[in-house]
Amino acid sequence: MTNLWLIVAVVGIVTILFKAAGPVFLGRNALPSPIQSVVELLAPVMLTALVVTQTVGGGGELSFDARIPGVAAAAVAVWWRVPLIGVMAIAAIVTALVRALA
């Protein structure tokens, strides 16, 4: 367990250093426009990748189960601009209903 906490601490420190590197190295200089547009897209792309892998990836193989309709319902709720807590509730309810009916 000690090794695990050491890894967590090292990853945390590296993350802090990585986040601090931007302001330290750039100072008050702005990023060039093409690089700024790529940086702005990184967070949504990473979140999408996380959602997809957690939804259909399971144990090294693809698994299509009740999570797919739940994520689809959440996507529709986001499109309708439902507040985040509502989106989460809708996704959970749809997933639970599909599991109960299956």
Stockholm file with secondary structure:
# STOCKHOLM 1.0

chainA/1-102         MTNLWLIVAVVGIVTILFKAAGPVFLGRNALPSPIQSVVELLAPVMLTALVVTQTVGGGGELSFDARIPGVAAAAVAVWWRVPLIGVMAIAAIVTALVRALA
#=GR chainA/1-102 SS CHHHHHHHHHHHHHHHHHHHHHHHHHTTCCCCHHHHHHHHHHHHHHHHHHHHHHHHEETTEECCSTHHHHHHHHHHHHHTTCCHHHHHHHHHHHHHHHHHHC
#=GC SS_cons         CHHHHHHHHHHHHHHHHHHHHHHHHHTTCCCCHHHHHHHHHHHHHHHHHHHHHHHHEETTEECCSTHHHHHHHHHHHHHTTCCHHHHHHHHHHHHHHHHHHC
//
